[in-house]
Amino acid sequence: QVQLVESGGGLVQAGGSLRLSCAASGSISSINAMGWYRQAPGKQRELVASISSGGNTNYLDSVKGRFTISRDMARNTIYLQMNSLKPEDTAAYYCRWWGTRLVEYWGQGTQVTVSS
C-alpha cells in the first residue's frame, strides 16, 4: 500500500508562485508514472502535468511554460512548481501515482487559491 501526502498549497496573488509537494510512503515498485490533477468547483478533474518513470513530462496546454513537474525518487517525492499563477488556476490540486495492474493512489488534495 502507498500513502501520498501533499503539501504546499495556499493563497497567492496573481503572478505569484507556489510549489506543491507529494511524498509517497510504502512500496512503489509497481508505480511507473506520477502526476498532478486539479479540480475547480463545478468542473471536472483535469490532468495538469505528468511525469513517467523515464522522466518524460506532459502538461495541460494552459499551464505550459508556467508549471514544471519534477521528481526526487531518492525522497519518493514529486513536485509541481507553479509560476505566473492566474486566478483560473484556483482549484484543489491532487497528486496521483499509478502503475501496472491498474494500481493507482491519490493524495488528499491541497487547495490553491489565486487572487486577482
N, C-alpha and C positions, 0 to 999 in steps of 0.2 A: 504494500500500500504506500502511496505517495501523498504527502500533505504539502500544499502550497500556501505560503504566507506572503501576502503582498504588503507593500508599504510605499509611502512617498506621495500620496495624493494630497490635495489641499486646494486652497483658494489662491488664485493668482490673477493679476491684471493682464489684460490683453497685451500680447507682445512679450510676456514673461516666459519663464521656463520651469519645468518640473522634471524630476527623474523618478520613475517608478521602478520598484524592485520586486522580484518574485523569487523567493527562496524555496527550494524543494528539500524535503527530508524523506528518507526512505529509499527503497530500491528503484532506481531509474533506468535499469538496464534495458527495459523494453521501450524506452522513450526514444523517438527519432525526430521530433520536431517540437518547437515551443512557439507560443505566440501571445499576442495581446489583442483582446477584443474590447469593444465598448458598447454601451447601451444607454442611449438618452431616453428620457421619459416619453412614452408613446411611440417609440421607434424600435425597430428590430435590432438585435445584437449584430454587430458587424466586426469583421476581422480587420484590425488596424495594421498589424505587422506580424510577420512570422520569420522564424529562422530554423533552418534544418540542422541536423547533426553534422552535415558537411559545411555548414556556415553560410548557405545560400539564404538570402533575405528577400522578402516581398513586402510591399507596402500598399495600403489603400491610396488611391490617386490623390485624395485631398490632403494627405499628410506627407507625401513625398517631398523631400528637401527640408522638412521641418522636424520630423521624428526619426530617431535611429534606434533600432533594436540591436542589442548585443548580449553576449553571454559570458559568464565566467564559470566554466564547468568545474574548476577546482573548488568553487564555492557552491556549485549546483544552483546558480542564480542567473536569472535573466534580467535585463534592464530595458526600459523604454525612456530614452532621453527625448523630451518634448520641448522644442524651442518655438519661438514666434507663435505662441498659443493664441487661439482665436475663441471668441465666445461659442462658436459652433463645435468646439472640441469638448465642451462641457458634457460629461457623461460619467457613468460608473464604468471603471476600467477593470477588466478581469484577465488574469493570465490563464493560459491553458497549455498543458503539456500532453502530448499524445504520441501513440506509437503503434506497435504491432498488436494484432488480435483485438482491435477495437478498444485498446486501452486509452483512457483519457482521464485527466484530472483537471479540476478547476480551482482557482483561488477564490477567496471570499469576496473579492471586489474592493476597490478603493475609489472614492469619489474625487473627481477632478472638476473644479468649477472655475471658469474663466470669466471674469467680469469685464465689461466694456468700459 
